Structures are given as C-alpha cells and as structure tokens.
C-alpha cells in the first residue's frame, strides 16, 4: 500500500482585466509525499478545476517552464516534492513568479525578463583584430573554458530573477541571469567587447546587487549567479577603475577593514559619496548622528588586526599568482 499524506494547496488565482483582485483558492486531497508540486497542480487542473492556468513542459527540470513561488521560495514545481513542504509549513502556498506582471494565475508575462537578457548582448562579439582560425571552432584551452563552465547550465527558468530583491527595488537592475550570462562572454577570450559590455551595464548595473545570494539558492542548476556577479564587479574595477559609488564603496569597505579591523562608517560614507554626495545627505546624517554619535569617532584598532592583514595579503598573493 502506497503511503499518502493529506495535502492542502492554496493557489493564487487572478486574471487581469477580469478579476477585481487576486485571491487564493484551496484544494485538498491525498497524495504520496514524493509527488512533485507540478503533478499536484496537474491533478487539480485535470480533476478539479480545468481553468487553472500555468506553464510546464518537460517535467524533468530541463526546460524551466514551471518556475513559480512555492511557500515563498522561487523554484521549479517539477523539482519540489510536496512531502518536505508539508512537513515544514503544513500547507503549500503557490504564487506566480515575482518581478514580472501576472498574465493569468501562475503564468507571468516574461517580457521584462527577456528584455533584460537582451540588454547584455547575449552572443559572442568577435574581435576583428583577432579573427578565429578556420577549421577551429573552439580555440580555447580547458582552463579558459573552466572560467565559465557553470553558466551554460542555465535553463533561463527565471527563478533567480523572481527571487531577486535588487530587481524588485530597482527596475533598471538587469537581474542575476542576465549578469551571469554577461560574465560568460566577458571572460571568453574570443570575445572582443569585454570593456564595452562592462561599461554598458554601468552605472549601478552591478553594484545594485545586495549579495543576499537568494538567486544562487533559487537556481536549480547550480549556476551560482551571485558568485558570477561578484566576479564581474572585480572585472569591472580592473577594466574601468573605481569610477562610481558602487565600486568606491566596495574598495573603501576593504580599506576600512584593513586599516583598523572595524568599519569606520563615517569615513566609508565620505569615501563612497564624495564631498558633494555627503553634503547632499547631511540632513539624514544629522538624524543618524543624534542616535549614534559614536560615528564621529574613528573606531579603535582590534587586537587581531595583524591576523586580518595576513588574510588580505594571502588573498592578494593568490590573486597575483592566478
């Protein structure tokens, strides 16, 4: 006899232009705990409510079509089993992906997602000064390929885009998937537009990233977009210098910790914003200083500062050695 669990599903339902507001519809039935959420949704549509709208195709974590928000986390419905979700939450709440307008129920309009992808010119731009040799379609060493070996695994499901709070806060932020793809071409030795690509995504295109790693947690293929964005930041500084607030903040943060082992918040603000930017923030700064007057003082050097500096030096030696 197959073990089953009683499952409660609360599914987002909304058709723009027809419904006055979104609602959740509850469905309850028994299923084996290893049942994928996608299979449960198909059961709802086939046996209970044929009007439920959703995207799906391969059911094997290959196409990425069934990305949605399941118990507040962006993921693939075909990859998420109901048993662990019920054990953790007691029910399964299903929403459409975030950061994209709802077309109907669990289907979103992905035009913003693909627009951001196109912004990074997702194709090889050959360097006319170094034409590719005839009969050698992939003139790269294994070490060069290894630099971006994760990125081709991306299936463009949009789970990282849905999970990204930076995209929610700033519509101009291109999103994790686009930036991971940007990295793939920036480090390709055959590409002749590395600097242009990095300049095009600025200002703020990289530095809006919050380093929350929610995109990496959401990715079903271990592309690790947050790590690729980190790498892009380093490449951008190397290519164009410390030219805007985001890169100035990163470099100043590093210098602050090296200097004393503790963050000097007042100095960090001045280094990041510059004199004019700091002056513009003066009213807010005064409100903060009333609550934290200690910010006017430089923090003391920590006891283990020598050890902190050794870590810096080891990392710099490793970077120099490649």
Secondary structure, DSSP 4 states (H G I P E B T S, - for coil): ----EEEEEEEEE--TTT-SS-EEEEEEEEE-TT-BHHHHHHHIIIII-TT-----S-SSSSS-TTEEEETTEEEETTT-BHHHHHHHHSSEEEEPPSSS-EEETTEE-THHHHHHHHHT--S--B-TTSPPPTT-TT---HHHHHTTTTGGG-----HHHHH-HHHHH-TTS--HHHHHHHHHHHT-TTBS-HHHHHHHTTTTTTTT-----HHHHH-TT---HHHHHHHHHHHHHHHH-S-SHHHHHHHHHHHHHHHHSS--HHHHHHHHHHHHHHHHTHHHHHHHHHH-GGGGSPPPPPTTHHHHHHHHHHHHHHHHT-
